[in-house]
Amino acid sequence: VQLQASGGGLVQPGSSLRLSCVASGFSTGHYAIGWFRQAPGKEREGVSCISQENDDVFTFYTDSVKGRFTISRDNAQNTVYLQMNSLKPEDTAVYYCAIHEGRIITGLVHNSNYYDYWGQGTLVTVSS
């Protein structure tokens, strides 16, 4: 399984960015792909997740990004996107995507230990 995150950059507060995570080699029946972020000196934090169990798809967001971030996927491209709007300086971090294969436990989707494979990070800097 491989994941590759991209799309980070330097933007001003209030701007938007779209992160991409291309995933390959995983089982498409039951999985969760999550976005995490880690700011300097802070622990890694779960941001958003999209999960699939058979035909059911669910999305999850941590409270601090609800209404600003949107997670989506393009199955044909094996890509999960994180659209980030109204960015704030506190969104500055290295963003990672990760995948869990198998049964979905909704209470764990923001827990980094739940995920089996990780991509490299992409840096998002929000600053004026």
C-alpha positions as CSV (number, residue, x, y, z in Angstrom):
1,V,0.0,0.0,0.0
2,Q,1.3,3.4,-0.9
3,L,0.0,6.9,-0.3
4,Q,1.2,10.2,-1.7
5,A,0.0,13.5,-0.4
6,S,0.4,16.8,-2.2
7,G,-1.0,20.2,-2.5
8,G,0.4,22.1,0.4
9,G,1.8,25.6,0.2
10,L,2.0,29.1,1.7
11,V,-1.3,31.0,1.7
12,Q,-2.8,34.0,3.4
13,P,-5.5,33.7,6.1
14,G,-8.9,33.3,4.6
15,S,-7.5,31.5,1.5
16,S,-8.2,28.0,0.3
17,L,-6.1,25.0,-0.6
18,R,-6.9,21.5,-1.8
19,L,-4.8,18.6,-0.7
20,S,-4.7,15.4,-2.6
21,C,-3.8,11.9,-1.4
22,V,-3.3,9.2,-4.1
23,A,-3.6,5.7,-2.7
24,S,-2.7,2.5,-4.3
25,G,-2.5,-1.2,-3.4
26,F,-5.3,-1.3,-0.9
27,S,-8.5,-3.3,-0.7
28,T,-11.5,-1.2,-1.8
29,G,-14.2,-3.0,0.2
30,H,-13.7,-1.7,3.7
31,Y,-11.3,1.2,4.3
32,A,-10.8,4.5,5.9
33,I,-8.5,7.2,4.6
34,G,-7.8,10.0,7.1
35,W,-6.1,13.3,7.0
36,F,-3.9,14.2,10.0
37,R,-1.8,17.3,10.8
38,Q,1.1,18.0,13.0
39,A,2.1,21.5,14.0
40,P,5.5,22.3,15.4
41,G,5.7,21.2,19.0
42,K,2.3,19.6,19.0
43,E,1.0,16.1,18.7
44,R,-0.4,14.7,15.5
45,E,-4.1,15.5,15.2
46,G,-6.9,13.8,13.2
47,V,-8.5,16.3,10.9
48,S,-10.9,14.4,8.6
49,C,-11.7,10.9,7.4
50,I,-13.6,9.3,4.7
51,S,-14.6,5.6,5.1
52,Q,-16.2,3.0,3.0
53,E,-17.9,-0.2,4.1
54,N,-19.4,-2.0,1.1
55,D,-21.6,0.7,-0.5
56,D,-21.8,3.0,2.6
57,V,-19.5,6.1,2.6
58,F,-19.1,8.2,5.7
59,T,-17.2,11.4,6.4
60,F,-15.8,12.7,9.6
61,Y,-14.3,16.0,10.8
62,T,-12.7,17.3,13.9
63,D,-14.6,20.2,15.4
64,S,-12.0,22.8,14.6
65,V,-12.5,22.3,10.8
66,K,-16.2,21.6,10.5
67,G,-17.8,23.9,8.0
68,R,-14.4,24.9,6.5
69,F,-12.9,21.6,5.3
70,T,-14.5,19.1,3.0
71,I,-13.2,15.6,2.3
72,S,-14.1,13.8,-0.9
73,R,-12.8,11.1,-3.2
74,D,-12.4,10.2,-6.8
75,N,-12.5,6.4,-7.0
76,A,-11.4,6.4,-10.7
77,Q,-8.3,8.3,-9.7
78,N,-7.8,6.5,-6.3
79,T,-7.5,9.9,-4.8
80,V,-8.9,11.5,-1.7
81,Y,-9.1,15.3,-1.5
82,L,-9.2,17.7,1.4
83,Q,-10.6,21.0,0.4
84,M,-9.6,23.6,3.0
85,N,-11.4,26.9,2.9
86,S,-11.2,30.0,5.2
87,L,-7.8,28.9,6.3
88,K,-6.5,30.2,9.6
89,P,-2.9,30.6,11.0
90,E,-3.7,27.8,13.4
91,D,-4.2,25.5,10.4
92,T,-0.5,25.7,9.8
93,A,1.0,22.2,10.0
94,V,2.4,19.3,8.0
95,Y,-0.6,17.4,6.7
96,Y,-0.5,13.6,6.3
97,C,-2.9,11.1,4.8
98,A,-3.2,7.5,6.1
99,I,-5.2,4.4,5.4
100,H,-6.9,1.8,7.6
101,E,-8.0,-1.4,5.9
102,G,-10.7,-3.5,7.3
103,R,-13.6,-3.0,9.7
104,I,-14.4,0.6,10.4
105,I,-14.6,1.7,14.0
106,T,-16.0,5.3,13.9
107,G,-14.7,6.1,17.4
108,L,-11.1,5.6,16.1
109,V,-11.1,7.5,12.8
110,H,-9.2,10.4,14.4
111,N,-6.7,8.1,16.2
112,S,-3.4,7.9,14.4
113,N,-2.8,4.4,15.9
114,Y,-5.8,3.1,14.0
115,Y,-4.1,3.6,10.6
116,D,-1.8,1.1,8.9
117,Y,0.0,3.0,6.2
118,W,1.0,6.6,5.9
119,G,2.0,8.9,3.2
120,Q,4.7,11.6,3.4
121,G,3.6,14.9,4.7
122,T,2.8,18.1,2.8
123,L,3.3,21.5,4.5
124,V,0.5,24.0,4.8
125,T,1.5,27.4,6.0
126,V,-1.1,30.1,6.6
127,S,0.4,33.4,7.2
128,S,0.0,37.0,6.2
